[in-house]
């Protein structure tokens, strides 16, 4: 049985929507709504062009549609009821879609993650106890180097560039200390606080946070943490940010 042109056109349109909406296994994946709208607009134009190329196709496509909408003498009760149902369903559908788009949402907004959250007030008072001790400076750096390569190298890498052996398995990626936009932009007291708290101890404004860095204040002593930070700045050649 040969399908009417109207059925073919609407079938092609619906099939295209199903493919764009749900995807085809092993071929493509579902698309965002904005992309679906753009593609379906192109499909609609293509279908209308296809049925309008020949005059016979044009009449065979639009004829049944106009006949159904306008109504003809001798239409049975079923056809009349179908027409009434269509005239009721279409406005209800678009009204419902409009309502869904404009109705207020009572869901809590998704919190914005702050990569560098504001530390507590007491963190501003953290000072490096080894600062100014030039006589033992190189000794502190070497001790910090040893602590780094025993604890931090697995994530932050040999070159402090965030490419440690575990880096590819982590989300968020480990910090790249060699990048001039990381520790050089931070005050030394903030770096100490951030290292001490790790990813678990950050305040709520930094959630959701997937950092795998442990709270080093539970593992390393305060002196060891300061020595590691001194090594970070010495190795990268950066200076910590200051109030001046």
C-alpha positions in Angstrom: 0.0 0.0 0.0 1.4 3.4 -1.0 1.5 5.9 1.8 0.1 9.4 1.3 2.7 12.1 0.9 1.4 13.7 4.2 2.1 10.5 6.1 5.6 10.3 4.5 6.5 13.9 5.4 5.2 13.7 8.9 6.9 10.3 9.4 10.2 11.7 8.2 9.8 14.7 10.6 9.0 12.6 13.6 11.8 10.1 12.8 14.3 13.0 12.7 13.1 14.3 16.0 13.4 10.9 17.7 16.9 10.5 16.3 18.0 14.0 17.5 16.2 13.6 20.9 17.2 10.1 21.9 20.1 9.4 19.7 20.9 6.2 17.8 23.0 3.6 19.6 26.6 3.4 18.4 26.0 6.3 15.9 25.3 9.4 17.9 24.3 10.5 21.4 21.4 12.7 22.5 21.7 16.4 21.7 21.1 19.5 23.8 17.6 21.1 23.4 19.0 24.2 21.6 20.7 22.0 19.0 17.6 19.9 18.5 15.5 23.0 17.9 18.0 24.2 15.3 18.1 20.9 13.5 14.4 20.4 13.6 13.9 23.9 12.1 16.2 22.8 9.2 14.3 19.5 8.8 11.0 21.4 8.7 12.2 23.7 6.0 13.6 20.7 4.1 10.3 18.8 4.3 8.3 21.9 3.1 10.7 22.4 0.2 10.4 18.7 -0.7 6.6 18.7 -0.9 6.6 22.0 -2.8 8.9 21.1 -5.7 6.1 19.7 -7.9 2.6 21.2 -8.1 1.0 17.7 -7.7 3.0 17.0 -4.6 2.1 20.4 -3.2 -1.7 19.8 -3.6 -1.4 16.2 -2.4 0.3 17.4 0.8 -1.6 20.5 1.7 -4.9 19.4 0.2 -5.8 16.9 3.0 -4.6 19.4 5.6 -6.7 22.3 4.4 -9.7 20.0 3.9 -9.5 18.7 7.4 -9.1 22.2 8.9 -11.8 23.8 6.8 -14.2 20.8 6.9 -16.3 19.5 4.0 -19.9 18.9 3.4 -20.8 15.3 4.3 -18.1 15.0 7.0 -19.1 12.3 9.4 -19.3 12.6 13.2 -15.9 11.0 13.6 -14.2 13.5 11.4 -15.9 16.4 13.1 -14.9 15.2 16.5 -11.3 14.6 15.4 -11.2 18.2 14.1 -12.6 19.6 17.4 -10.1 17.4 19.4 -7.2 18.8 17.3 -8.3 22.4 17.8 -8.4 21.8 21.5 -5.2 19.7 21.9 -2.9 22.1 20.0 -3.7 25.2 22.1 -3.5 23.2 25.3 -0.1 21.7 24.2 1.5 25.1 23.5 -0.2 26.6 26.6 1.3 23.8 28.7 4.7 24.3 27.2 4.6 28.0 27.8 3.6 27.4 31.4 6.4 25.0 31.9 8.9 27.6 30.6 7.7 30.5 32.7 6.6 28.8 36.0 8.8 29.6 39.0 11.2 27.0 40.2 11.6 26.3 43.9 14.7 24.2 43.5 17.8 25.5 45.3 20.2 27.2 42.8 23.3 25.2 41.9 26.1 26.7 44.0 29.0 28.2 42.1 32.3 26.6 43.0 35.0 28.9 44.2 38.4 27.6 43.3 40.2 29.9 45.7 37.8 30.4 48.6 38.3 33.1 51.2 40.2 31.7 54.2 39.0 32.3 57.7 40.2 35.5 59.4 42.8 33.8 61.4 44.5 32.5 58.3 45.7 36.1 57.5 47.9 35.9 60.6 49.8 32.8 59.5 53.5 33.7 59.1 56.4 31.7 58.0 58.5 31.0 61.1 61.6 30.5 58.9 61.3 33.8 57.1 64.5 35.8 57.4 66.7 33.0 58.6 69.2 33.3 55.8 71.8 31.2 57.5 69.7 28.1 57.3 67.6 29.0 54.2 69.2 26.4 51.9 68.8 23.7 54.6 65.0 24.5 54.8 64.7 24.3 51.1 66.3 20.9 50.9 64.1 19.6 53.7 61.1 20.9 51.9 62.3 19.3 48.7 62.5 15.9 50.5 59.1 16.3 52.0 57.6 17.2 48.6 59.1 14.2 46.8 58.0 11.9 49.5 54.4 13.1 49.6 53.3 15.5 46.8 55.1 14.3 43.7 52.6 11.6 42.9 49.9 14.2 42.0 51.8 17.4 41.3 54.7 15.8 39.4 58.5 15.9 39.3 58.5 19.3 37.8 55.6 20.7 39.9 53.5 21.1 36.8 50.5 19.0 37.9 51.5 15.9 35.8 52.1 13.4 38.5 51.5 9.7 37.9 48.0 9.9 39.6 47.0 13.2 37.8 45.0 11.7 35.0 42.8 9.8 37.5 41.9 12.9 39.4 39.2 15.5 39.0 39.9 18.4 39.7 43.4 18.1 38.2 46.3 18.8 40.6 47.5 22.4 40.7 50.3 23.3 38.3 52.7 25.3 40.5 54.8 26.1 37.4 52.0 28.1 36.0 52.5 31.9 36.8 48.8 32.2 37.6 48.8 29.8 40.6 51.0 30.3 43.7 52.5 33.5 42.4 49.0 35.1 42.6 48.5 33.9 46.2 49.8 35.1 49.5 52.0 32.7 51.4 49.6 32.5 54.3 46.8 31.5 51.9 48.9 28.7 50.4 49.7 27.5 53.9 46.0 27.4 54.8 45.1 25.7 51.5 47.7 23.0 51.9 46.8 22.5 55.6 43.0 22.0 54.8 43.4 20.0 51.5 40.2 19.4 49.6 38.2 18.0 52.5 38.5 20.9 54.8 37.4 23.6 52.4 34.4 25.8 53.3 31.0 25.2 51.8 31.4 27.8 49.1 33.9 25.5 47.4 31.5 22.6 47.1 31.0 20.5 45.0 34.8 19.9 45.3 36.4 16.8 44.0 40.0 17.6 45.1 41.8 14.5 46.2 44.4 16.5 48.3 44.3 15.3 51.9 44.3 17.7 54.8 48.1 17.9 55.3 47.7 19.4 58.8 46.8 15.8 59.9 49.9 14.4 58.2 52.7 16.9 58.3 53.8 19.2 61.1 53.4 23.0 60.7 57.2 23.3 60.2 57.1 20.7 57.4 54.3 22.4 55.6 56.1 25.7 55.7 59.3 24.1 54.3 57.3 22.5 51.5 55.9 25.9 50.6 59.3 27.5 50.6 60.5 24.8 48.3 57.6 25.4 45.9 58.5 29.1 45.5 62.2 28.4 45.3 61.8 25.7 42.6 59.4 27.7 40.4 61.2 31.0 40.9 58.0 32.8 41.9 57.5 35.1 44.8 54.4 35.0 47.0 52.0 37.8 46.7 52.2 40.5 49.3 50.1 43.4 50.5 52.5 45.8 48.9 
